[in-house]
Each structure stands twice: as structure tokens, then as C-alpha cells.
Amino acid sequence: MMRQFRFAKMLAMFFVGILLVQLYSCSGGGGSQANRKSTVTIATVNNNDMVIMQELSKEFEQANPDTQLKWVVLEENVLRQRVTNDIANKGGQFDVMTIGTYETPIWAKQGWIKSLDNLPADYDVNDILPPLRDALSTDGKLYALPFYAESSMFFYRKDLFQNAGITVPQQPTYTQLREWASKIHNPSQGVYGVCLRGKPGWGENVAYFTTLVNTSGGQWFDTNWNPTLNTPPWKNALNYYVDLLTQYGPPGASSNGYNENLALFSSGKCGMWVDATSAAGKVFDPKTSQVADKVGFARAPIATTPNGSNWLWAWSLAIPSTTKSPEAAQKFVEWATSKQYVQLVAERKGWVLAPPGTRKSTYDNPNYQKAAPFAPVALSAIESANPSKPTVNPVPYKGIQYVAIPEFQAIGTQVGQTLAAALTKQVSVDQALEQAQNSTQEAMKRAGYIKA
């Protein structure tokens, strides 16, 4: 009897031991569990700087063997849709999201992204350019860290301009742009006078076109949030845009966004291009550009006012509140936006491809100054961009190439489709603006900005 009792007691202790081991393992205390890697899933855009980040991220994984990075690299419009749907629906698909100055303050107020507190001293947050710190902060807290930042500027082929006897001033005008396009347009030789964004999207054609409206004296809304898309500045801007690209642009301009125009310009097919300052590193790099030794640059053109003629944007890394790996995600975000990462890109890819627009130390570096002759113009454009005064007339919103309200993503996407329809002559300029005005007005009524 005693022997049976002892056996039962030993058996019970055996099962209790197994149960304790299982509980300990589930809590993360077991050796095999402690060695399990954290997976950080990163959603990012397929721009060149992000492709470099993905390539160099092997360095991060080697230094952090307990973290595995998983990449989801998407075209810009698709990225915006995927991350917005995921964050709004608390899907939890991503641990790091590439977002911009538009989304950051809106999502921060919704509690959708984590504040980035307790950054280490060597991160040197004060080295980030002040306009970006302001744009990515809410209530004094940073909610995203800028990977690269940009304004907009004017690129041109110096050889074509010299042959045409054209001298470009530091501040071009849109009147001059049209005249220059007519002189250098030579499609029989595979050279088109000008490239501009035509692909529909609030961050594609609408981003560029809004700066054209701004500098033409227009705005999206008046001080009472009434849409103003059927006013003379919008009509003048759209007539100019459609006429310029129809006469002197490449075929299929309505399908060309940032990446497509970058490829066209770098291969020598565009005589002029107005787009992001961040493109300068690519078009000046002989490894990626056939015209690297022929590129000139100046500030973004103006029409009737300098207000809002050049934008401000930062592709930035944010951590959604739904992340399952917050510590590993923040460690990666700090690494990818650090001064040390800028140095790593410079060592591996050359200073001309160092992430632009984010840090004062980059622009102070003599090596960058030597490799990037465009740096002073790009820095000046970033520092002069004023999202708080994007237009010549008072407006109730912030943002230069966008309107910083949650509804703008849908509004801008709809208007972008209408602009593309005008460019392809599916509708007239007047019809396009009437459609855009009506759809925007309905959206603002539904959102409660104006009375129904």
C-alpha cells in the first residue's frame, strides 16, 4: 500500500513538473523561447532610398541577431492604401510603417501610432532639421522619425539648354518653363520637353498640381471650408498643365508618377523635370543616371506668388500601436534614421546617395557638400517651405501639397482621377474642375465642415 502511495506521489510530481515547464516556457522564460527571434514586419515604398535601406538592413540583423526583418515593399499609391486600411482597422499586419508628414499628426491624435520617447543621446534628435521635427510632432512628442525628406525643385539638361541658348535663373517661372519646353522638345530624337507627375493619386499628380495651384494664387478651401476648385487660379493652372504636357510631355504622361519620371529623366528622355529634391542624388549618380554629368538645377518654378510653390515632405518610419514587437521595432526605426546609418550609406553607396533632407550634420559634412552640388538649393527649399502659410490668401488648413485633414486622402484621390481625365482629354478642363468641385463639396458636407 505504501509502495503504491509513493508511486502515485512521484507520478503526480512528474506531471506537476511538466506543467510548470510548459507554463514557464509560455511566459517566455524557457531557453528555447528566450532565443526565439522577434519578427519586425516593415511596410515601405519602392523608392530608391528605401530599396537601399532594405539592402543594408542585413547590417542591423547581424548586430541584432534576436530580430528578423520582414519586408513588404509597395508602389506608393498601394502603400498608402494598405497601411491606412491596416491602421484604421487595427489589423496589426505591420510593426513599422513608412508614412509621411500628412499622416503622422492625424494618426497620432487617433492614438494609432506610438510616440517615440526615450531616444538615446547618440541619436541626437536635435540634429533633425526643425521643420521636420515640427511636422512629425504632436503635443511636443515625436511620432515618426524621418528617413529622408524633401521639398521640390527644378531639374534640367544643361547640354540641351546650352544648345538652345537658354540661361536658367536661380528662380525660374512657369512662363519661362513653357518657353524652354518649346525650344528643347525633340521627340524624333527621343527627348521630350518636360516631365511632370500625371499618375492619379493624392500623393502623385495632386501633390505636384497643388503647388502649381498655390503659386497661381489659388487654394483648396476658403476660410469657411468651402471648396474653391472652380475658381480662376485652378482653371489657369489646369489649362497650363494640360497644354504643357500635351504639347511637350512624353506619351502616356497620365501614367507617370515620381518613379516613372525619374527613370525617364535619368535615361535622357526629359529635358526638364519639376519634382522632389530627393531625386537629385539619383540623377547625379553616374551608376543610375545616364545624364549625371549634364544635370542643372534651380528652385521650383513660380507663377504669380512664391507661396506654396515648393512642398515639404518626409518619408518617415512610425510604429503602429498594434505592433507585437514594440522594442525591436523602435530599435530598427532608430537605426534606420540615425547619423550612423547616413554614414553607412555613404560608405557603401557614396555620399551622393546619402539619405537627404533630414539631418543638419549631413549638410555640414564636407564630403556631402562635395558630392552633392545640389545640396544648398535642396536645403534652402526645405527650410523655406511653410505648411502654415501655403497660399497667398488665408486658409483654415496646414499643408502645402496636401490639406492636413483626415478626409483629404479620399478627396485628393478623387480629384487626382479627374485631373488625369482632363490630361487624357476624356473631359474638358471646365468639366474636370466642375466635377472636382462637386465631389469635394459633397465630401466636405458629409464630413460636417460645411452645412448640407
C-alpha positions as CSV (number, residue, x, y, z in Angstrom):
1,M,0.0,0.0,0.0
2,M,2.8,2.4,1.0
3,R,4.7,1.5,-2.3
4,Q,1.6,2.4,-4.3
5,F,1.2,5.7,-2.5
6,R,4.8,6.6,-3.2
7,F,4.5,5.7,-6.9
8,A,1.3,7.9,-7.1
9,K,3.1,10.7,-5.4
10,M,6.1,10.5,-7.7
11,L,3.8,10.4,-10.7
12,A,1.9,13.4,-9.6
13,M,5.1,15.4,-9.0
14,F,6.3,14.3,-12.5
15,F,3.2,15.8,-14.1
16,V,3.3,18.9,-12.0
17,G,6.9,19.4,-13.2
18,I,5.9,19.0,-16.8
19,L,3.1,21.6,-16.2
20,L,5.5,24.1,-14.6
21,V,7.9,23.7,-17.5
22,Q,5.1,24.4,-20.0
23,L,3.9,27.4,-18.1
24,Y,7.4,28.8,-17.8
25,S,8.0,28.3,-21.5
26,C,4.8,30.0,-22.4
27,S,5.7,33.0,-20.3
28,G,9.0,33.4,-22.3
29,G,11.2,32.1,-19.5
30,G,12.4,28.9,-21.2
31,G,15.7,28.8,-23.0
32,S,14.3,27.9,-26.4
33,Q,11.7,30.6,-26.1
34,A,14.2,33.2,-25.0
35,N,16.2,32.6,-28.1
36,R,13.2,32.9,-30.4
37,K,13.6,35.9,-32.8
38,S,11.3,38.9,-32.8
39,T,9.8,39.5,-36.3
40,V,9.5,43.1,-37.4
41,T,7.4,43.5,-40.5
42,I,8.1,46.7,-42.3
43,A,5.8,48.3,-44.9
44,T,7.7,50.7,-47.2
45,V,7.6,52.4,-50.5
46,N,9.5,51.2,-53.6
47,N,11.6,54.4,-53.9
48,N,15.3,54.1,-54.3
49,D,16.3,55.2,-50.8
50,M,14.0,52.5,-49.3
51,V,15.5,49.9,-51.6
52,I,18.9,50.8,-50.2
53,M,17.6,50.6,-46.7
54,Q,16.3,47.1,-47.3
55,E,19.6,46.0,-48.7
56,L,21.7,47.5,-45.9
57,S,19.3,46.1,-43.2
58,K,21.4,43.0,-43.1
59,E,23.8,45.0,-41.0
60,F,21.0,45.6,-38.5
61,E,20.1,41.9,-38.4
62,Q,23.8,40.9,-37.8
63,A,24.0,43.4,-34.9
64,N,20.7,42.3,-33.6
65,P,20.5,38.5,-34.1
66,D,17.3,38.3,-31.9
67,T,15.4,40.3,-34.6
68,Q,14.3,39.2,-38.0
69,L,13.1,41.8,-40.5
70,K,10.3,41.0,-42.9
71,W,9.8,43.5,-45.8
72,V,6.6,44.5,-47.7
73,V,7.7,46.9,-50.5
74,L,4.9,48.5,-52.4
75,E,4.2,51.1,-55.1
76,E,3.4,54.5,-53.5
77,N,-0.4,54.5,-54.0
78,V,-0.7,50.9,-52.9
79,L,1.4,51.5,-49.8
80,R,-0.8,54.4,-48.8
81,Q,-4.0,52.3,-49.2
82,R,-2.6,49.2,-47.4
83,V,-1.2,51.0,-44.3
84,T,-4.2,53.2,-44.0
85,N,-6.6,50.3,-44.1
86,D,-4.5,48.3,-41.6
87,I,-4.0,51.1,-39.1
88,A,-7.7,52.3,-39.2
89,N,-8.9,48.7,-38.8
90,K,-6.3,47.7,-36.2
91,G,-5.2,44.9,-38.4
92,G,-1.8,44.5,-36.9
93,Q,-0.1,43.4,-40.1
94,F,2.9,45.7,-39.7
95,D,5.4,46.7,-36.9
96,V,6.9,49.6,-38.8
97,M,5.1,51.7,-41.4
98,T,6.5,54.2,-43.9
99,I,4.3,57.3,-43.7
100,G,4.6,61.0,-44.2
101,T,4.1,64.4,-42.7
102,Y,0.4,64.2,-43.7
103,E,-0.5,61.0,-41.8
104,T,1.7,61.4,-38.7
105,P,-0.1,64.2,-36.8
106,I,-3.5,62.8,-37.8
107,W,-2.7,59.3,-36.8
108,A,-1.0,60.4,-33.6
109,K,-4.2,62.2,-32.5
110,Q,-6.2,59.0,-33.1
111,G,-3.8,57.0,-30.9
112,W,-2.9,54.8,-33.9
113,I,0.9,55.2,-33.7
114,K,3.3,55.1,-30.7
115,S,5.2,58.2,-29.5
116,L,8.9,57.8,-29.9
117,D,10.1,58.6,-26.4
118,N,13.5,58.0,-24.7
119,L,15.6,58.2,-27.8
120,P,19.2,57.5,-26.9
121,A,21.6,60.5,-26.6
122,D,23.7,59.4,-29.5
123,Y,20.6,59.5,-31.8
124,D,20.9,63.3,-31.5
125,V,17.3,64.3,-32.1
126,N,18.2,68.0,-32.2
127,D,20.2,67.2,-35.4
128,I,17.0,66.6,-37.3
129,L,16.0,69.8,-39.2
130,P,13.5,71.8,-37.3
131,P,10.8,71.9,-40.0
132,L,10.7,68.1,-39.9
133,R,10.7,67.8,-36.1
134,D,7.7,70.2,-36.1
135,A,5.9,68.3,-38.8
136,L,6.3,64.9,-37.2
137,S,5.4,66.0,-33.7
138,T,2.1,66.3,-31.8
139,D,1.9,68.0,-28.4
140,G,5.7,68.2,-28.2
141,K,6.2,64.4,-28.9
142,L,7.7,62.8,-32.0
143,Y,5.5,60.1,-33.5
144,A,7.7,59.3,-36.5
145,L,11.4,59.6,-37.4
146,P,12.3,60.9,-40.9
147,F,14.2,58.5,-43.1
148,Y,14.5,61.0,-45.9
149,A,12.9,64.4,-46.5
150,E,12.3,66.6,-49.5
151,S,11.0,69.8,-51.0
152,S,10.6,70.2,-54.7
153,M,13.0,71.7,-57.3
154,F,13.6,72.2,-61.0
155,F,16.0,69.8,-62.9
156,Y,17.1,70.4,-66.5
157,R,19.6,69.1,-69.1
158,K,22.4,71.6,-69.2
159,D,23.6,70.4,-72.6
160,L,20.2,70.9,-74.2
161,F,19.7,74.3,-72.6
162,Q,23.2,75.4,-73.8
163,N,22.5,74.3,-77.3
164,A,19.2,76.3,-77.2
165,G,20.9,79.4,-75.8
166,I,18.9,79.2,-72.5
167,T,20.3,80.6,-69.2
168,V,18.4,79.4,-66.2
169,P,18.0,81.9,-63.3
170,Q,18.1,80.8,-59.7
171,Q,14.3,81.3,-59.5
172,P,12.6,80.2,-62.7
173,T,9.0,81.0,-63.6
174,Y,6.3,78.9,-65.2
175,T,6.2,81.3,-68.1
176,Q,9.8,80.6,-68.8
177,L,9.2,76.8,-68.4
178,R,6.7,76.8,-71.2
179,E,9.1,78.7,-73.5
180,W,12.0,76.5,-72.7
181,A,10.0,73.3,-73.3
182,S,9.1,74.5,-76.8
183,K,12.8,75.0,-77.6
184,I,14.2,71.7,-76.4
185,H,11.3,69.4,-77.3
186,N,12.6,66.9,-79.8
187,P,10.6,63.7,-79.8
188,S,12.2,62.5,-83.1
189,Q,15.4,62.2,-81.1
190,G,13.7,60.7,-78.1
191,V,13.8,63.9,-76.0
192,Y,10.6,65.4,-74.5
193,G,10.5,69.0,-73.4
194,V,9.2,68.4,-69.9
195,C,8.1,65.7,-67.5
196,L,5.6,66.2,-64.7
197,R,3.6,63.9,-62.5
198,G,0.4,62.7,-64.2
199,K,-0.4,59.4,-62.4
200,P,-3.6,59.8,-60.3
201,G,-3.1,59.9,-56.6
202,W,-3.2,62.4,-53.8
203,G,0.5,61.9,-53.3
204,E,1.3,61.7,-57.0
205,N,-0.3,64.1,-59.5
206,V,-2.3,66.0,-56.8
207,A,0.9,66.7,-54.8
208,Y,2.6,68.4,-57.8
209,F,-0.6,70.1,-59.1
210,T,-1.4,71.6,-55.7
211,T,1.9,73.5,-55.8
212,L,1.0,74.8,-59.2
213,V,-2.4,76.0,-57.9
214,N,-0.8,77.6,-54.9
215,T,1.8,79.5,-56.9
216,S,-1.0,80.6,-59.3
217,G,-2.8,82.3,-56.4
218,G,-5.3,79.5,-55.6
219,Q,-6.2,77.3,-52.7
220,W,-8.3,74.2,-51.9
221,F,-10.7,75.9,-49.5
222,D,-11.7,79.3,-48.4
223,T,-11.7,80.3,-44.7
224,N,-15.1,78.7,-44.2
225,W,-14.0,75.4,-45.7
226,N,-15.9,75.9,-49.0
227,P,-14.1,74.3,-51.9
228,T,-12.6,76.7,-54.5
229,L,-11.7,74.3,-57.3
230,N,-13.8,76.1,-59.9
231,T,-12.0,79.5,-59.4
232,P,-9.7,81.2,-62.0
233,P,-6.4,80.1,-60.4
234,W,-7.4,76.4,-60.7
235,K,-8.6,76.9,-64.2
236,N,-5.4,78.7,-65.2
237,A,-3.3,76.0,-63.5
238,L,-5.1,73.1,-65.2
239,N,-5.1,74.7,-68.6
240,Y,-1.4,75.3,-68.3
241,Y,-0.7,71.8,-67.0
242,V,-2.7,70.0,-69.7
243,D,-1.4,72.2,-72.5
244,L,2.2,71.9,-71.4
245,L,2.2,68.1,-71.1
246,T,0.1,67.6,-74.2
247,Q,2.4,69.6,-76.4
248,Y,5.8,68.9,-74.8
249,G,5.4,65.9,-72.5
250,P,6.2,62.2,-73.1
251,P,3.5,59.9,-74.4
252,G,1.3,58.4,-71.6
253,A,2.1,61.2,-69.2
254,S,-1.1,60.4,-67.2
255,S,0.6,57.1,-66.2
256,N,3.9,58.7,-65.0
257,G,4.4,59.3,-61.3
258,Y,7.6,60.0,-59.4
259,N,9.4,56.7,-60.2
260,E,8.4,56.7,-63.9
261,N,9.6,60.3,-64.4
262,L,12.8,59.6,-62.5
263,A,13.5,56.7,-64.9
264,L,12.7,58.9,-68.0
265,F,14.9,61.8,-66.8
266,S,17.8,59.6,-65.8
267,S,17.7,57.9,-69.2
268,G,17.9,61.2,-71.0
269,K,14.4,61.4,-72.3
270,C,13.2,64.5,-70.4
271,G,14.7,67.9,-71.0
272,M,13.1,69.3,-67.7
273,W,11.5,67.9,-64.6
274,V,9.9,69.5,-61.6
275,D,9.8,67.1,-58.7
276,A,11.3,66.1,-55.3
277,T,14.7,67.4,-54.2
278,S,15.4,63.8,-53.0
279,A,15.6,62.8,-56.7
280,A,18.8,64.8,-57.0
281,G,21.0,62.1,-55.6
282,K,19.8,59.6,-58.2
283,V,20.1,61.9,-61.2
284,F,23.6,63.0,-60.2
285,D,24.8,59.4,-59.6
286,P,26.6,58.0,-62.7
287,K,25.7,54.5,-61.6
288,T,22.0,55.2,-62.0
289,S,21.8,58.1,-64.4
290,Q,22.9,58.5,-68.0
291,V,22.9,62.3,-67.7
292,A,24.6,62.6,-64.3
293,D,27.2,65.0,-65.8
294,K,24.6,67.1,-67.6
295,V,22.1,67.9,-64.9
296,G,21.4,71.5,-63.9
297,F,19.1,72.5,-61.1
298,A,17.2,75.5,-59.6
299,R,14.4,76.3,-57.2
300,A,10.9,75.1,-58.1
301,P,9.2,77.5,-60.6
302,I,6.7,80.2,-59.5
303,A,3.7,81.7,-61.3
304,T,2.2,84.7,-59.6
305,T,3.3,84.2,-56.0
306,P,6.1,82.2,-54.3
307,N,3.7,80.9,-51.6
308,G,3.4,77.1,-51.7
309,S,5.4,76.7,-54.9
310,N,7.6,74.0,-53.3
311,W,6.4,71.3,-50.9
312,L,7.6,69.8,-47.7
313,W,7.5,66.0,-47.2
314,A,9.3,63.4,-45.1
315,W,9.1,59.7,-45.7
316,S,9.2,58.6,-42.1
317,L,9.1,55.5,-40.0
318,A,6.4,55.1,-37.4
319,I,5.4,52.2,-35.1
320,P,1.6,51.3,-35.1
321,S,0.1,50.8,-31.6
322,T,-0.9,47.3,-32.7
323,T,2.8,46.1,-33.1
324,K,3.6,42.8,-31.4
325,S,7.3,43.8,-31.2
326,P,7.5,47.4,-30.0
327,E,11.0,47.3,-28.6
328,A,12.5,45.6,-31.7
329,A,10.6,48.0,-34.0
330,Q,11.8,51.1,-32.2
331,K,15.4,49.8,-32.3
332,F,15.1,49.4,-36.0
333,V,13.5,52.8,-36.6
334,E,16.3,54.4,-34.6
335,W,18.9,52.6,-36.6
336,A,17.5,53.4,-40.0
337,T,17.2,57.1,-39.3
338,S,20.4,57.6,-37.4
339,K,23.6,59.6,-38.2
340,Q,25.4,56.2,-38.2
341,Y,23.0,54.9,-41.0
342,V,23.7,58.0,-43.1
343,Q,27.4,57.2,-42.7
344,L,26.8,53.6,-43.7
345,V,25.0,54.6,-46.9
346,A,27.9,57.0,-47.7
347,E,30.5,54.3,-47.2
348,R,28.6,51.6,-49.3
349,K,26.9,53.7,-51.9
350,G,28.7,57.0,-52.0
351,W,27.8,60.4,-50.4
352,V,25.7,61.4,-53.3
353,L,23.1,58.8,-52.2
354,A,23.1,59.6,-48.5
355,P,19.5,60.0,-47.2
356,P,18.8,63.7,-47.9
357,G,16.8,66.3,-46.2
358,T,16.7,65.1,-42.6
359,R,19.9,66.0,-40.6
360,K,21.9,69.2,-40.3
361,S,25.1,67.1,-39.9
362,T,24.6,65.7,-43.4
363,Y,24.6,69.2,-44.9
364,D,27.5,70.3,-42.8
365,N,29.6,67.4,-43.9
366,P,32.3,68.5,-46.5
367,N,32.1,65.1,-48.2
368,Y,28.4,65.5,-48.8
369,Q,28.9,69.1,-50.0
370,K,31.5,67.9,-52.5
371,A,29.4,65.0,-53.8
372,A,26.1,66.8,-53.9
373,P,26.3,70.2,-55.6
374,F,22.5,70.5,-55.3
375,A,22.6,70.3,-51.5
376,P,22.3,74.1,-50.8
377,V,19.3,74.6,-53.1
378,A,17.6,71.5,-51.7
379,L,18.2,72.6,-48.1
380,S,17.0,76.1,-48.8
381,A,13.8,74.7,-50.3
382,I,13.2,72.5,-47.3
383,E,13.8,75.3,-44.8
384,S,11.7,77.9,-46.7
385,A,8.7,75.6,-47.2
386,N,5.9,76.9,-44.8
387,P,3.0,74.5,-44.3
388,S,1.3,77.0,-42.1
389,K,1.1,79.6,-44.9
390,P,0.8,77.6,-48.1
391,T,-1.2,80.1,-50.1
392,V,-1.2,83.8,-50.7
393,N,-4.8,84.1,-49.3
394,P,-5.7,83.0,-45.7
395,V,-6.8,79.3,-45.4
396,P,-8.1,77.3,-42.5
397,Y,-5.6,74.4,-43.1
398,K,-2.0,73.4,-42.9
399,G,-0.1,71.6,-45.7
400,I,1.4,72.7,-49.0
401,Q,0.9,69.8,-51.4
402,Y,-1.9,68.4,-49.3
403,V,-4.6,69.6,-46.9
404,A,-3.9,68.3,-43.4
405,I,-7.4,66.9,-42.6
406,P,-8.3,63.2,-42.5
407,E,-10.7,63.5,-45.4
408,F,-8.1,64.8,-47.8
409,Q,-6.8,61.3,-48.7
410,A,-10.1,60.3,-50.2
411,I,-10.8,63.8,-51.7
412,G,-7.3,64.1,-53.2
413,T,-7.6,60.6,-54.7
414,Q,-10.9,61.5,-56.4
415,V,-9.6,64.8,-57.7
416,G,-6.4,63.1,-59.0
417,Q,-8.6,60.9,-61.2
418,T,-10.4,63.9,-62.5
419,L,-7.1,65.7,-63.3
420,A,-5.9,62.6,-65.2
421,A,-9.1,62.6,-67.2
422,A,-8.5,66.2,-68.2
423,L,-5.0,65.3,-69.2
424,T,-6.1,62.5,-71.4
425,K,-8.9,64.7,-72.9
426,Q,-11.7,62.4,-71.6
427,V,-13.2,65.6,-70.2
428,S,-12.5,69.3,-70.8
429,V,-10.8,71.4,-68.2
430,D,-14.0,73.1,-67.3
431,Q,-15.8,69.8,-66.9
432,A,-13.0,68.4,-64.8
433,L,-13.0,71.3,-62.4
434,E,-16.8,71.3,-62.1
435,Q,-16.7,67.5,-61.3
436,A,-13.8,68.1,-58.8
437,Q,-15.7,71.0,-57.2
438,N,-18.9,69.0,-56.8
439,S,-17.2,65.8,-55.4
440,T,-15.2,67.8,-52.9
441,Q,-18.2,69.9,-51.8
442,E,-20.2,66.7,-51.2
443,A,-17.3,65.2,-49.2
444,M,-16.9,68.3,-47.0
445,K,-20.7,68.3,-46.4
446,R,-20.7,64.6,-45.3
447,A,-17.7,65.3,-43.0
448,G,-19.5,68.3,-41.4
449,Y,-17.1,71.0,-42.5
450,I,-19.9,72.9,-44.3
451,K,-23.7,72.8,-43.9
452,A,-25.6,70.4,-46.1
